[in-house]
Amino acid sequence: MPPSAMLPSNARQLVFTSSQAARYLGVSLATIRRWTDSGHISCYRTPGGQRRFARDQLDDFITSMHRDGSYVRAHAASANGEH
């Protein structure tokens, strides 16, 4: 049995795909790509080049953005199609 199968279901989701990270943060997939490309959110790449995000990194990002109010502005810009 793989080690992840022994973890509780809520602990298994410690790594997110780009789409899952976008849903988790409430933004579009394009916004996640833009934020990672600009260095606002760190991720790692799979051998195939796909982005993967640690849940604690996303939580830290949310916390830092709420602290200075920029998450609200960035989220609003994303919803309006602005960059």
C-alpha positions as CSV (number, residue, x, y, z in Angstrom):
1,M,0.0,0.0,0.0
2,P,1.5,3.4,-0.9
3,P,2.2,5.7,2.0
4,S,-0.3,8.3,0.8
5,A,-3.1,5.7,1.1
6,M,-2.5,5.6,4.8
7,L,-2.9,9.3,5.4
8,P,-6.3,10.8,6.2
9,S,-8.0,12.2,3.2
10,N,-7.6,15.8,4.2
11,A,-3.8,15.3,4.6
12,R,-3.4,13.7,1.2
13,Q,-4.2,17.0,-0.6
14,L,-0.9,18.6,0.4
15,V,0.1,19.1,-3.3
16,F,-2.1,20.9,-5.8
17,T,-2.1,21.1,-9.6
18,S,-2.4,24.5,-11.2
19,S,-6.1,24.1,-11.6
20,Q,-6.6,23.0,-8.0
21,A,-4.5,25.9,-6.8
22,A,-6.6,28.3,-8.8
23,R,-9.8,26.9,-7.3
24,Y,-8.2,27.0,-3.8
25,L,-7.3,30.6,-4.2
26,G,-10.4,31.6,-6.1
27,V,-8.7,32.9,-9.2
28,S,-8.3,31.8,-12.8
29,L,-5.8,29.4,-14.1
30,A,-4.2,32.2,-16.1
31,T,-3.8,34.2,-12.9
32,I,-2.0,31.3,-11.2
33,R,0.4,31.0,-14.2
34,R,1.0,34.7,-14.2
35,W,1.7,34.8,-10.4
36,T,4.1,31.9,-10.6
37,D,5.9,33.3,-13.7
38,S,6.3,36.6,-11.9
39,G,7.5,34.9,-8.7
40,H,4.6,35.8,-6.4
41,I,3.8,32.1,-5.7
42,S,6.5,29.5,-5.7
43,C,5.9,26.1,-7.2
44,Y,8.0,23.2,-8.4
45,R,7.8,21.6,-11.8
46,T,7.3,17.9,-12.5
47,P,9.7,16.2,-15.0
48,G,7.0,17.0,-17.6
49,G,7.0,20.7,-16.8
50,Q,3.7,20.9,-14.9
51,R,3.5,23.2,-11.9
52,R,2.8,21.8,-8.5
53,F,2.0,23.8,-5.4
54,A,2.3,22.9,-1.7
55,R,-0.7,23.8,0.3
56,D,1.4,25.6,3.0
57,Q,2.9,27.8,0.2
58,L,-0.6,28.7,-1.0
59,D,-1.7,29.4,2.6
60,D,1.4,31.6,3.2
61,F,0.7,33.5,0.0
62,I,-2.9,34.1,1.0
63,T,-1.8,35.3,4.4
64,S,0.8,37.7,3.0
65,M,-1.6,39.1,0.4
66,H,-4.3,39.7,3.0
67,R,-1.8,41.4,5.3
68,D,-1.1,44.1,2.8
69,G,-4.5,44.2,1.0
70,S,-3.1,43.3,-2.4
71,Y,-5.0,39.9,-2.6
72,V,-8.2,41.8,-2.9
73,R,-6.8,44.1,-5.6
74,A,-5.2,41.2,-7.5
75,H,-8.3,39.1,-7.3
76,A,-10.4,42.0,-8.5
77,A,-8.0,42.6,-11.4
78,S,-8.0,38.9,-12.3
79,A,-11.8,38.9,-12.4
80,N,-11.8,41.9,-14.7
81,G,-9.3,40.4,-17.0
82,E,-6.6,42.9,-16.1
83,H,-3.0,42.1,-15.6
